Amino acid sequence: MSQIEKLIEKLCRRPVPNDITHAEIAKLARHYGCIVDKKGGKHPLRIVHRESGTIIPIPIHGKHVAEGYIVQIKQLFDLIEGRR
């Protein structure tokens, strides 16, 4: 099993995982064809999917991404894969 497959499996776990790091989210976003934009300010990490016009700003507080942002990211990846 590749690293990407393991990360996708980790993202799809129930209940929503709260141990996903910013680096893992960035890696998955690039895999799905999103742009990972690192700018300063309140939300220094942004996931941008141009085809759907979706922008998900992710604040960095500590090592892990908050649950609410993980849910939004999972919904975006499901939309990209056509699961919805």
C-alpha positions as CSV (number, residue, x, y, z in Angstrom):
1,M,0.0,0.0,0.0
2,S,1.4,3.4,-1.0
3,Q,1.7,6.4,1.3
4,I,-1.1,8.2,-0.5
5,E,-3.4,5.2,-0.1
6,K,-2.6,5.1,3.7
7,L,-3.3,8.8,4.0
8,I,-6.6,8.5,2.1
9,E,-7.6,5.6,4.4
10,K,-6.6,7.7,7.5
11,L,-8.7,10.6,6.2
12,C,-11.8,8.4,5.7
13,R,-11.8,6.8,9.2
14,R,-14.8,7.2,11.4
15,P,-15.0,9.2,13.7
16,V,-13.2,12.1,12.0
17,P,-9.5,11.7,12.8
18,N,-7.9,14.6,14.7
19,D,-4.3,13.5,14.2
20,I,-3.8,14.6,10.6
21,T,-0.9,17.0,10.2
22,H,-0.7,20.0,7.9
23,A,2.0,18.2,5.8
24,E,-0.3,15.2,5.3
25,I,-3.1,17.5,4.1
26,A,-0.8,19.3,1.7
27,K,0.4,16.0,0.3
28,L,-3.1,14.7,-0.2
29,A,-4.2,18.0,-1.8
30,R,-1.4,17.9,-4.3
31,H,-2.4,14.3,-5.1
32,Y,-6.0,15.4,-5.9
33,G,-4.7,18.2,-8.2
34,C,-5.2,21.1,-5.7
35,I,-2.9,24.0,-5.3
36,V,-1.4,24.3,-1.8
37,D,-0.9,28.0,-1.2
38,K,1.3,29.1,1.7
39,K,0.8,32.7,2.5
40,G,1.1,34.6,5.7
41,G,-1.7,36.0,7.8
42,K,-4.5,34.4,9.7
43,H,-4.7,31.3,7.5
44,P,-1.2,30.6,6.2
45,L,-2.2,27.4,4.4
46,R,-4.8,27.4,1.7
47,I,-6.1,24.5,-0.4
48,V,-7.3,25.8,-3.8
49,H,-9.2,23.7,-6.4
50,R,-9.7,25.9,-9.4
51,E,-12.1,23.7,-11.3
52,S,-14.7,23.8,-8.6
53,G,-13.8,27.3,-7.3
54,T,-13.2,26.0,-3.8
55,I,-10.7,27.6,-1.4
56,I,-10.3,26.1,2.0
57,P,-8.2,28.3,4.4
58,I,-6.5,26.3,7.2
59,P,-5.1,28.1,10.2
60,I,-2.0,26.6,11.8
61,H,-2.3,26.2,15.5
62,G,0.0,23.4,16.6
63,K,0.9,20.3,14.6
64,H,-2.6,19.0,13.7
65,V,-5.5,20.2,11.6
66,A,-8.8,20.8,13.4
67,E,-11.7,18.4,12.7
68,G,-13.9,21.0,11.0
69,Y,-11.2,21.6,8.3
70,I,-10.7,17.9,7.8
71,V,-14.4,17.5,7.1
72,Q,-14.3,20.3,4.5
73,I,-11.2,18.8,2.9
74,K,-12.8,15.3,2.8
75,Q,-15.9,16.8,1.1
76,L,-13.7,18.5,-1.5
77,F,-11.8,15.3,-2.2
78,D,-15.1,13.4,-2.5
79,L,-16.3,16.0,-5.0
80,I,-13.1,15.7,-7.0
81,E,-13.4,11.9,-7.2
82,G,-17.1,12.2,-8.1
83,R,-18.4,10.4,-5.1
84,R,-21.1,13.0,-4.6
